[in-house]
Amino acid sequence: MYTTANRTTPSAPSNDQATAFCDSADKRWKQIDQNGVVSTFPNDGMKNRNIITNGGFTIQQKVATASTAIAAVSTTTRAGVVADCWSVTTSVASNLNWAQIDVNGAQDTGLQSRHYGSIISSSAGKKVMISQWIFGSEMAHLRGQKVRVSIKHNQKVGSGQTYKLGLIQLNASGTVDTSPAFLSGAWSTTTGVDPAWGTNLAAIAPDSSPTGENGTINGSYLDVTTVATTWTRSSAVFTVPTSAKNLVVVFFSNATGGTTDNISISEVQLTQGPEIVDWTAPPQAEELVRCYRRFCKSFPLTTVPAASVAEANATPSYGILGKSGSGTALGCIIPVVFPVQMTATPTVTLFTPITTGAVVYRITGTTPAAQGATATRGLTDRGLCVTATNEATTNGAVGDIIGVHWMASSEIVA
């Protein structure tokens, strides 16, 4: 062990040893292991912080936690809605479910996260891919840096299969935080045919050294063999191009799976530096705020957004009827403030409480009822105003409580 300052990087030591030294270039204490991997002792702030949001699949606002068909899943886009910040793409857009599993009552051996996500097929003959888009503000400090991408996987049902772990960049020709078509065409079901990325999206090849953890570097990806009913961590090191504008973490199957195949995943990480970082779950409140920047709603955390949800089960955003009289324009005005500032001006969807539709509902007064034509105005990344015309009857009175449900999304799904 070196204990003297102003040393250049020493040679890799013998097996099962590590050498500590002070680097003369930047005056930081580091160590070099038997594989020649140099690690800086933790004094670099965000260095070991996971850039992936919801890597433990703990937050799931959009879909039910029980096994549910993946809505809008396609062969070309990231529109397959699953846990917050994650999307599924497939080579055959049918018979594919997602489930969030809570192991708090009986922890899985080899898993530190409380939750994991499962992609479940009910028919053979399809490939699956899960991905997360990383916004420019969250990865800018990684340009020109080495990062380690890691994932824990478990072939809960079916025999072990080859999956590929990769890191995609939006290159210098792209527009930051603006996704082109995710794939340039439908993903082939042929074994060994990788997805063809859209314009200005390109795979970053893993570094050849250090070698991949529980996987083999093969071209642009780390080839991973899943293990039946066993949690296994696989990871690889990538050097982020200095011109990269966004990053996308991907994990996809190399061949079509069998009927009822179930690939389970959790503890996804992207950390600065080549060292292997053990999973540490962030506080749930912090994780929820990070998710809110991409998706938020008026419903409770585990209630899936929908019309007809009773007020007792999901409190809507409230306002007060400001004008009486049937068909009165702008009789209803409801200000909506998002819980956090979102990543961009979102797409907003409205839902009527208690009954079907997408309009404001009068909750109190004589014969509560849905109101008339509803509109939004002043939409920004901070909130909006919802307005509506009074219902066609004269039942409403000034001061009656009105409400509307909403969800807002700035997630990139192209």
C-alpha positions in Angstrom: 0.0 0.0 0.0 1.3 3.5 -0.9 0.7 6.2 1.7 2.7 9.0 0.1 1.1 11.8 -1.9 2.0 12.7 -5.5 2.1 9.2 -6.9 1.2 8.3 -10.5 -1.2 5.4 -10.9 0.7 2.2 -9.8 0.5 -1.1 -11.6 -2.3 -3.5 -10.7 -1.4 -5.6 -7.7 -1.6 -9.3 -7.3 -4.8 -11.3 -7.2 -7.0 -10.6 -4.1 -5.2 -7.3 -3.4 -5.8 -3.6 -3.8 -3.3 -0.7 -3.6 -4.3 2.7 -2.2 -2.5 5.8 -3.5 -2.8 9.6 -3.8 -3.0 10.6 -7.5 -0.5 13.3 -8.4 -2.8 14.6 -11.2 -5.8 15.6 -9.0 -4.6 15.0 -5.4 -7.4 12.5 -4.7 -7.0 9.3 -2.8 -7.7 6.3 -4.9 -7.3 2.5 -5.1 -6.4 0.2 -7.9 -7.6 -3.4 -7.8 -6.2 -6.6 -9.4 -8.2 -5.9 -12.6 -6.6 -2.5 -13.0 -9.8 -0.7 -12.0 -9.1 2.7 -10.4 -11.7 3.9 -7.8 -11.8 7.2 -6.1 -12.6 7.2 -2.5 -16.1 8.6 -1.9 -15.5 12.4 -1.7 -17.1 13.3 -5.0 -20.6 14.3 -4.0 -23.0 12.7 -6.6 -20.5 10.1 -7.7 -22.2 7.0 -6.3 -25.7 8.4 -6.6 -28.1 6.4 -8.8 -29.2 8.4 -11.8 -32.0 6.0 -12.6 -35.4 7.0 -11.2 -37.5 4.3 -9.6 -34.9 1.7 -10.1 -36.5 -0.5 -7.5 -40.0 -0.3 -9.1 -41.5 1.0 -5.9 -43.6 3.8 -7.4 -46.4 2.7 -9.7 -49.0 5.4 -10.2 -50.3 4.5 -13.7 -51.4 0.9 -13.6 -52.6 -1.7 -11.1 -50.0 -3.5 -9.1 -51.6 -6.9 -9.8 -50.8 -8.6 -13.2 -52.4 -6.4 -15.8 -52.3 -6.2 -19.6 -49.6 -3.6 -20.6 -51.6 -0.7 -22.2 -50.5 0.7 -25.6 -47.5 -1.7 -25.8 -46.1 -1.6 -29.3 -43.3 -2.9 -31.6 -41.8 0.5 -32.2 -42.3 2.9 -29.3 -41.9 3.3 -25.5 -45.7 3.6 -25.0 -46.1 0.4 -23.0 -47.2 1.8 -19.7 -45.8 0.1 -16.6 -44.1 1.4 -13.4 -43.3 5.1 -13.2 -40.5 6.1 -15.6 -40.3 2.7 -17.2 -41.8 1.6 -20.5 -42.1 -1.8 -22.3 -41.6 -2.4 -26.1 -42.2 -5.8 -27.7 -41.8 -7.7 -31.0 -45.4 -8.9 -30.9 -47.9 -6.4 -29.3 -50.3 -8.8 -27.6 -50.7 -11.1 -24.6 -48.2 -9.2 -22.4 -48.8 -8.4 -18.8 -46.9 -6.4 -16.1 -47.0 -6.8 -12.3 -45.4 -5.1 -9.4 -44.4 -7.5 -6.6 -44.0 -6.4 -3.0 -41.7 -8.7 -1.0 -41.9 -6.9 2.3 -43.7 -9.8 3.9 -41.3 -12.4 2.7 -38.1 -11.0 1.2 -36.6 -12.7 -1.8 -33.1 -14.1 -1.3 -30.5 -12.0 -3.0 -32.8 -9.0 -3.4 -32.5 -5.8 -1.3 -35.3 -3.8 -2.9 -38.8 -4.1 -1.4 -40.3 -4.4 -4.9 -39.6 -5.8 -8.3 -41.4 -5.7 -11.7 -42.3 -8.7 -13.8 -43.0 -8.9 -17.5 -45.3 -11.8 -18.1 -46.2 -13.4 -21.4 -49.3 -15.5 -21.9 -48.3 -16.7 -25.4 -45.0 -17.7 -27.0 -43.1 -16.0 -29.8 -42.2 -12.5 -28.6 -39.3 -10.5 -27.4 -39.6 -7.9 -24.6 -37.6 -4.8 -23.7 -37.8 -2.4 -20.8 -36.3 1.1 -21.0 -36.0 4.4 -19.2 -35.3 7.7 -20.8 -32.9 9.9 -18.8 -33.4 13.7 -19.1 -30.5 16.0 -20.1 -30.5 17.8 -16.7 -30.0 14.5 -14.9 -27.1 13.2 -17.0 -25.2 16.3 -18.2 -22.5 15.8 -15.5 -21.8 12.3 -16.9 -20.7 13.4 -20.4 -17.1 12.2 -21.0 -17.3 10.0 -17.9 -17.3 6.3 -17.2 -20.5 5.0 -15.8 -21.6 1.6 -14.6 -25.1 0.3 -15.5 -26.4 -2.6 -13.5 -29.6 -4.6 -13.1 -30.8 -7.5 -11.0 -32.8 -10.1 -13.0 -34.6 -13.4 -12.2 -36.2 -15.8 -14.6 -39.1 -16.5 -12.3 -40.8 -18.8 -14.9 -39.1 -20.5 -17.8 -35.6 -21.6 -18.4 -32.6 -19.2 -18.5 -32.5 -16.9 -21.6 -30.1 -14.4 -23.1 -30.9 -10.8 -22.4 -28.9 -7.7 -23.4 -28.1 -4.8 -21.2 -27.3 -1.5 -23.0 -27.0 2.2 -22.8 -28.3 4.3 -25.7 -27.5 7.9 -26.4 -29.3 10.7 -28.2 -26.3 12.0 -30.2 -25.2 15.5 -31.1 -27.6 15.7 -34.1 -30.6 15.2 -31.8 -32.6 17.8 -29.8 -32.2 17.4 -26.0 -35.2 15.9 -24.3 -36.9 15.3 -27.6 -37.1 11.7 -28.7 -37.3 10.6 -32.3 -39.1 7.4 -33.1 -37.7 5.0 -30.6 -37.2 2.3 -33.2 -36.8 2.8 -36.9 -39.2 -0.1 -37.7 -41.0 -3.0 -36.0 -38.7 -5.1 -33.9 -37.9 -8.4 -35.5 -38.9 -11.7 -33.8 -35.7 -13.3 -35.3 -33.2 -14.5 -32.7 -30.1 -12.3 -32.6 -31.7 -9.3 -34.4 -31.3 -6.3 -32.1 -33.7 -3.4 -32.1 -33.0 -0.8 -34.9 -32.8 2.5 -33.0 -34.5 5.6 -34.4 -32.8 8.6 -36.0 -30.0 10.1 -33.8 -30.3 7.2 -31.3 -27.2 5.0 -31.0 -25.9 2.3 -28.7 -22.8 3.1 -26.7 -20.5 0.0 -26.7 -19.4 -1.2 -23.3 -15.8 -0.7 -22.3 -13.7 -3.9 -22.9 -12.1 -3.4 -19.5 -13.2 -4.0 -16.8 -15.0 -7.0 -18.1 -18.8 -7.3 -17.5 -20.1 -8.5 -14.2 -22.1 -11.8 -14.7 -22.3 -11.2 -18.5 -20.2 -11.1 -21.6 -19.5 -7.9 -23.6 -20.7 -8.6 -27.1 -20.5 -5.7 -29.5 -22.8 -2.9 -28.3 -24.3 -4.7 -25.3 -23.6 -6.9 -22.3 -25.0 -10.4 -23.0 -26.7 -11.7 -19.8 -27.9 -15.2 -19.1 -30.9 -15.1 -16.7 -31.0 -17.8 -14.0 -34.1 -19.7 -13.2 -35.6 -18.5 -9.9 -32.3 -16.8 -8.8 -31.6 -13.1 -8.4 -28.4 -12.2 -10.3 -26.8 -8.8 -10.7 -25.2 -8.0 -14.1 -23.4 -4.8 -15.0 -21.0 -3.2 -17.4 -19.0 0.0 -17.7 -19.8 2.5 -20.5 -18.0 5.8 -21.5 -20.6 8.4 -22.2 -19.7 10.5 -25.3 -19.0 14.2 -24.6 -21.7 15.1 -27.1 -24.5 12.9 -25.7 -27.7 14.9 -25.1 -29.8 12.1 -23.4 -29.3 8.5 -22.3 -31.7 5.6 -22.4 -31.1 2.4 -20.4 -32.4 -0.7 -22.1 -32.7 -4.4 -21.2 -34.1 -6.7 -23.9 -34.4 -10.4 -24.8 -32.3 -11.8 -27.6 -34.8 -14.5 -28.6 -38.5 -15.0 -28.5 -39.7 -16.5 -25.2 -42.1 -19.4 -24.4 -45.6 -19.3 -23.1 -45.9 -18.0 -19.5 -42.3 -16.8 -19.5 -41.8 -14.3 -16.7 -38.7 -12.1 -16.5 -38.4 -10.2 -13.2 -36.2 -7.2 -12.7 -35.2 -4.7 -10.0 -32.3 -2.7 -8.5 -31.5 -0.9 -11.8 -28.6 1.6 -11.4 -26.5 4.0 -13.4 -23.7 5.4 -11.3 -20.6 7.5 -12.2 -17.3 5.6 -12.3 -16.4 2.0 -13.0 -16.7 0.6 -9.5 -19.5 -1.8 -8.6 -22.0 0.0 -6.3 -24.3 -2.0 -4.0 -28.0 -1.2 -4.2 -29.3 1.4 -1.6 -32.9 2.3 -1.9 -33.5 6.1 -1.7 -36.1 7.4 0.8 -39.6 6.8 -0.8 -40.5 10.5 -0.4 -37.4 11.5 -2.5 -38.2 8.8 -5.1 -41.8 10.0 -5.3 -40.8 13.6 -5.9 -38.5 12.4 -8.8 -41.4 10.5 -10.3 -43.8 13.4 -9.9 -41.5 15.4 -12.2 -42.6 13.1 -15.0 -46.1 12.0 -13.9 -48.5 13.2 -11.3 -52.2 12.9 -10.6 -55.1 13.9 -8.3 -55.7 10.3 -7.3 -54.1 8.5 -4.4 -50.8 6.8 -5.1 -52.2 3.3 -5.8 -55.4 4.4 -7.5 -55.3 4.1 -11.2 -56.5 7.2 -13.0 -60.1 6.7 -14.3 -63.5 8.4 -14.5 -66.3 7.4 -12.1 -64.0 7.1 -9.1 -66.0 8.1 -6.0 -65.0 11.2 -4.0 -64.6 9.0 -0.9 -62.0 6.9 -2.7 -60.1 9.6 -4.5 -60.3 13.3 -3.6 -60.4 15.4 -6.8 -59.1 18.9 -7.1 -61.8 21.2 -5.7 -63.3 24.6 -6.6 -66.5 26.5 -5.8 -69.3 27.3 -8.2 -68.9 31.0 -8.9 -72.0 31.7 -11.0 -75.5 30.1 -10.8 -77.9 29.6 -13.7 -78.2 26.9 -16.3 -75.5 26.8 -19.0 -73.6 29.8 -17.5 -70.2 30.1 -19.2 -67.2 29.9 -16.8 -69.5 29.2 -13.9 -66.9 26.6 -12.7 -63.2 27.5 -12.2 -60.7 25.1 -10.5 -57.0 26.0 -10.1 -54.7 23.0 -10.2 -51.1 23.2 -8.9 -48.8 20.2 -9.6 -47.0 18.8 -6.5 -43.6 19.6 -8.0 -42.4 21.5 -11.1 -42.5 18.9 -14.0 -39.7 18.3 -16.5 -41.7 20.1 -19.2 -45.2 21.3 -19.9 -47.2 18.1 -19.6 -50.0 16.5 -21.4 -53.1 16.7 -19.1 -56.1 14.3 -19.1 -59.2 15.1 -17.2 -61.7 12.6 -15.5 -65.1 13.2 -14.1 -65.5 12.1 -10.5 -68.4 9.7 -9.7 -69.6 9.4 -13.3 -68.2 8.8 -16.7 -66.7 11.6 -18.8 -64.0 14.2 -18.7 -65.8 17.2 -17.3 -66.1 19.0 -13.9 -68.6 17.6 -11.4 -70.8 19.5 -8.9 -70.4 17.5 -5.7 -72.7 19.4 -3.3 -76.1 21.1 -3.6 -79.3 19.9 -5.2 -78.9 16.7 -7.2 -75.1 16.7 -7.8 -74.3 16.4 -11.5 -71.7 16.6 -14.2 -71.2 20.2 -15.5 -71.0 21.3 -19.2 -68.2 22.0 -21.6 -64.9 21.8 -19.8 -61.6 23.3 -20.9 -58.1 24.0 -19.7 -56.1 27.2 -19.8 -52.7 28.5 -18.6 -51.1 25.1 -18.7 -47.4 25.2 -17.7 -45.0 22.9 -15.9 -46.4 24.2 -12.6 -50.1 23.7 -13.1 -53.2 24.9 -15.0 -56.8 26.2 -14.6 -59.8 24.0 -15.4 -63.0 25.8 -16.4 -66.5 24.6 -17.2 -70.0 25.7 -18.1 -72.7 25.1 -15.6 -75.0 22.1 -16.2 -78.2 22.7 -18.2 -80.4 22.7 -15.1 -80.8 25.4 -12.4 -79.9 23.0 -9.5 -76.4 24.5 -8.9 -76.0 27.5 -6.5 -73.1 29.8 -5.9 -70.8 28.3 -3.3 -71.5 24.6 -4.2 -68.3 22.5 -4.3 -67.1 21.3 -7.7 -64.3 18.9 -8.5 -62.3 17.3 -11.3 -59.8 14.5 -11.5 -56.6 14.9 -13.6 -53.3 13.3 -14.5 -50.3 15.1 -16.1 -47.5 13.4 -18.0 -44.2 14.8 -19.4 -42.8 11.3 -19.9 -41.1 10.7 -23.3 -42.7 7.7 -25.0 -41.9 8.1 -28.7 
